[in-house]
Amino acid sequence: MKTFPIALLCAAALPATAGAQPRSLDPVAALRQVAALRDAALTDDVAYAITEGLTTEVGQRLAGTDAEARARDWGVARLKALGFRNVHIETYDMPVWVRGEERGEILSPFPQKLSLTALGNSGATPPAGLDAEIVAFPSIEALRAADPAAVRGRIVYLTHAMLPTQDGSSYGASGIVRRQGPTVASQKGAAAIVIRSIGTDHHRTPHTGVQMFADGAAPIPAAALSIPDAEQLDRILKRGRPVRMRLLLTPRQTGMRQSGNVVAEVPGRDPKAGIVVVGGHLDSWDLGTGAIDDATGIAITTAAAKRVMDAGRPLRTIRVVWFGAEEVGAFGGIAYAKAHAGEKHVLMAESDFGADRVWKFDTKVAPGALPVMDRIATALAPLGIARGDNLASGGSDITPLAATGIPIVSLRQDGTRYFDLHHTPDDTLDKVDPIQLRQNVAAWTTMLAVVANDPTELGPVEKGGAE
């Protein structure tokens, strides 16, 4: 480890031997030191090495399975090798659903095979499959309004269209179809449900994703069609003739199994200064290798924390968390919030939106901390990152604890192509752009170099909204 601490944008330190007290540095010199760290990170190779290693040596990492356990062990070894301290696994139990065989086809009027995949927590068809007539609805609102008699015993088909957006804002409204559609269909007596994949691509790669049947709703088979197959089904239905489908899904619930979070630290100089938490989620869906969702997220934040660590011991402790079981219900974030509720967290930030370039910097901090955030924004500007608002919501893993009033920083990645790959077999290493990945590392290094060393209190923030 080098023997000089990172300079701050507001009250930075001059080079000093390990353990020496920092002396004040003028803001211009501080900015130069942070800029030097930022620019050096544009040559980073740690993030790509983590992403490549995890996706190659472990591959798919479905929550609660042996593959996720291998990923945790892999993570411990890698984090120790990188020089982090206090590396350990924090386990918890969770219900585990696993995928089985999945096939679909149109039986009439135009027989043909379909490309589809089961949604998380889908029920199973009979072993020989299920044959039924399709009843189509253009929206979940239309399904909710439908007469149960028109749905009972049929396969519900929900269609919609999700458009690409830079900020990913279309996912919320479109995702309701996946998250709530199976419950509504079950409550109305449907035999099964298929939806148009929640995605923006036009490849025959269906998008999976979690859904949970509400209390009182019996699990039914639930699947997503690839978008070209959904559009093919739309054309068939427009012919005005009854459409009959055969569906075979054989997933199963395996009971309670173990998952866990991998935790590592860069110990701070002052334990009373609090903890900055950064990370992403270690688990992935089982169709691709989880490269952009979310191997790159844990890789970016880990690489940035290492750069700050290698530049000198920061004031605050940086805690890197590779959360488990995010995809199936954010169990890792919930477990972390319970286990660490009594600790002094000064900031939380998560990377879980792929690895394309960061374009915007949002925050959720107390008003008195906004000048610190503005200084970070100044240092981020040369990377092409715009200052956003103070209404950041963070990622799903940090939400349970951040909801108590802990400040949040959100480095917003360009999501224009994210939902082409999200939850599909196409989520693989070749989709990662190394240049954009390095820009992410540079952005996170910049942010961490400031907040891990600046003594300004960043919160608390108003619960449920930014002040």
Buried (B, 14 or more C-beta within 10 A) or exposed (E): EEEBBBBBBBBBBBBBEEEEEBEEBEBEEBBEBBBBBBBBBEEBEBBBBBBBBBBEEBBBBBBBBEBBBBBBEBBBEBBEEBEBEEBEBBEBBBBBBBBEEBBBBBBEEEEEEBBBBBBBBBBBBEEEBBBBBBBBBEBBEEBEEBEEEEBEEBBBBBBBEBEBBBBBEBBEEBBBBBBBBBBBBBBBBBBBBBBBBBBBBEBBBBBBBBBBBEEEBEBBBBBBBBBBBBBBBBEBBEEEEEBBBBBBBBBEEEEEBBBBBBBBBBBBBEEEBBBBBBBBBBBBBBBBBBBBBBBBBBBBBBBBBBBBBBBBBBBBBBBBBBBBBBBBBBBBBBBBBEBBEEEEBBBBBBBBBBBBBBBBBBBBBBEEBBEBBEBBBBBBEEBEBEBBEBEBBBBBBBBBBBBEBBBBBBBBBBBBBBBBBBBBBBBBBEBBBBEBBBBBBBBBBBBBBBBBBBBBBBBBBEEEEBB
